[in-house]
Amino acid sequence: MTTHTERPGMFGPYGGSYIPETLAPSVATLIEAYAAIKDDASFWAELAGLQASFIGRPTALTHAKRLTAHCGGAQIYLKREDLAHTGAHKINNALGQGLLAKRMGKTRIIAETGAGQHGVATAAVCALLGMECVVYMGVDDIERQKPNVFRMRLMGADVRGVTSGSRTLKDAINEAMRDWVSNPDSYYLLGSALGPHPYPTMVRDFQSIIGCEAHYQIIAAAGRLPDLIIACVGGGSNSIGMFHSFLEYPGIKMRGVEAGGRSITLGNHAARFEGGSKGVLQGSYTYILQNSDGQISSTHSISAGLDYAAIGPEHAMLHDQGRVTYVSIDDEQALEGFQLLSKLEGIIPALESAHAIADALRIAPTMTPDQVILVNLSGRGDKDIFSVAGVLGVDL
Ligand SMILES: *Cc1c(COP(=O)(O)O)cnc(C)c1O
């Protein structure tokens, strides 16, 4: 596997491990444990078995013919992570880390969740592997995401409301880290390619199954590699999982799509590369949204999964290298993508994924019909129908 890391945990100047001293022994143990399984063929064989039997991998690759015709340009193919068990790519990472925790002899898992997608994936994996599951979630998110809270509890998770700070994802991560400090025997299962080393590398490795499958699937379906790959970027896990297998091909262009929200003024979006600057948040040096005093800014996106103030450190490096182009799509454009894909292809995308679709809609017409765009459809939109209906003025 190619690695773009010069020193462990560093992506150029980004990443690293900015953690309180009380967490250092737990993180060091995790680094060792991950290094041990990385070259352990029996681990990856067990994971591959569960990827097939539990997640339903490989997920399909779909040629979006009517969307392609609508745009009148490049052929658009969709990698269908919406078809993965629990409805998004999050399960790839939750299963990988869950299995690692099991190998480490852990019996209690701690996780954070924003919209609830990572919490649901973690709860499912804990039920599968017979482990105790504690999920921290901001009380505002608990209120907004009731169906996912109920799903987690059905699968046996102990969902704990977090009342500090903005009572959303950032505060849930703080609380999960606090739990880990007091319970070093527990395993902290972080949900995106973020946080201190080894998480950004480990989460990328577990998500790289997306790009590995798409690599052979696109050759089989289109007879060639794609010209362009598009994925939405919250913390950055579905995108880095898709990009990773293709980074070695300089001819393949890549676009990461951030949430443009209501407008590109601080507090109204989550486009770290447009409105952010360099700094440390929750263990990692990267681009973050902050004010001139270094206070973490509030963020907004119609899609809860893209609504976070920091971006994974590998993306910071790829941005500075110019290898990946980062753009933003606003709430309104995402809503159009959401509706258009539903109508033309019979696929209701997650609002996060709809950002990638919306970017494909504006770029496909500038390309030719012999060219190929690969879009990562990170999740399904069933979780979003209530909020979309609300915005469209439909009373469910
Ligand atoms: C969580 C989530 C995202 C954003 O997270 P990444 O780590 O950037 O992938 C995107 N799409 C869906 C469906 C999600 O649930």
The ligand as an ORCA input file, in Angstrom:
! r2SCAN-3c Opt
* xyz 0 1
  C     -20.774     10.993      8.406
  C     -21.123     11.058      6.975
  C     -20.367     11.831      6.063
  C     -19.225     12.707      6.462
  O     -18.170     12.074      7.098
  P     -16.785     11.756      6.376
  O     -15.927     11.283      7.483
  O     -16.288     13.033      5.763
  O     -17.041     10.723      5.352
  C     -20.723     11.791      4.720
  N     -21.763     11.057      4.290
  C     -22.528     10.327      5.129
  C     -23.662      9.552      4.577
  C     -22.227     10.293      6.504
  O     -22.992      9.563      7.321
*
